[in-house]
Amino acid sequence: MAVLKALGGTSDILAPESRTWQRLENEARQVLELYGYEEIRTPLIEEAAVFTRSLGEAAEIVTKQMYLFQDRGGRSVALRPEGTASVVRAFIEHGLDKTAGLSRLYYLGPMFRAERPQAGRRRQFHQLGVEMFGSASPYQDVEVIALLMEMLRELGVKVAGGPGDEKAAVLKLNHLGCLKCRPEWLKNLKEYFKERLGVLCEDCKVRFRTNPLRILDCKKERCHNIARERIAPSHRLCDSCRRHADQVKETLWPKDDSCETSSKRKVYFDWDNWLVRGLDYYTGTVFEVIHTGLGEKAQSAIAAGGRYDDLVREMGGVATPAVGFAVGLERILMVQEKAAPSLAPPGSAEVFVATFSSQEIPQGMELARDLRTGKISSIANLEDRPLKRQFEQADKLGVRFTLILGPDELKDGFVTVKEMATGQQRQVPKGDLLQELRRGVKGE
């Protein structure tokens, strides 16, 4: 019988790697809560229209990457390929577009795309996303970007503080304009690419018909170079969009350093006139964080986002300005590994209770229960095996302390405490044990 394995492009996450994931998620949640964001959990499966309407039926995610099928009721459904569309659907369905005012939401979980598995690209991958609804202010763009960059720092990612920083995360920024000024750019782009249609890749020939902006996002070198030639038409923003873009730039990197905290809070960015996002719903400010340590252009992005002020209305809700971003968690872990491989995080248990023989196992179980009641995570030995084997298990578990119970300990009312990092042992009266461990484990 063939051995069953995980599907290609998916993977099991076991300890100690799962503890790394938990730590990553917990650190991200702490930053999000400081900014007042609350979690939303949307289904992994949605009506396909949630994505075709928001992303555009001609979007590459929809046409090539989305897991699309009919359920038993004959409905067209899809595994979610990205998070924003699902959050907007929930935002409208629960009436938040009519009642909520400002809404700060975040999500964290798996997404699914039928891509060729390779480094940085998986069929099941994980994203953390932020969506802020109800404000069109350029200062809101700045705060969302500042949140992203602060989160990256907290997650152990080196962030560029200026030009030339090697193996660092660099913020790229652009402004796509609005419904008033973008049509002229699209018209000029179409005329430009029409003359070069014969040398564009097959995908870009389709993009030419559906949305020429997506040609600017093509990762194939030939199309990339054509799109960035000096003669290619640049975007001329209307006065309102230009003021918005200028305010974002000046607030991220203020020219006046007279304020003591100004230079400390600066966010370095690289303005890129050709930066677009591969999704139709983006308008106004768009941004991407690339990491120079990841190499290939197609896989160097670790986070991206921008404004989507028209999406709520287009999906049937009340017109609501919005801005957000998504972070690829697998890529964050890749960056952490390339920057400085960290030690494995500590195990889930802090204490292991070892016993001299099977006779002490019931007392060991009772001691472990008492420690858990006192909020000290503990695992007790439940097998009749030599002490050496128990110490080996404690090592594998990564506990801070091993407690030893034997006839002498039970008779005299103390516990032998072994600190695993140093191998030092000391005898602690049972009545003082919880306080001692709290000092050693939690620093109380």
Secondary structure by P-SEA (a helix, b strand, c coil): cccccccccbbbbcaaaaaaaaaaaaaaaaaaaaabbbbbbbbccccccccccccccccccccccccccccccccccccccccaaaaaaaaaaacccccccbbbbbbbbbbbbbcccccccccccccccccccccccaaaaaaaaaaaaaaaaaabbbbbcccccccbbbbbbbbccccccaaaaaaaaaaaaaaacccccaaaaaaaacccccccccccaaaaaaaaccccbbbbbcaaaaaaaaaaaaaacccccccccccccbbbbbbbccccccccccccbbbbbbbcccccccccccccccccccccccccccccccccccccaaaaaaaaaaacccccccccccbbbbbccccaaaaaaaaaaaaaaaccccccccccccaaaaaaaaaaacccbbbbbcaaaaaabbbbbbcccccbbbbbcccaaaaaaaaaaccc
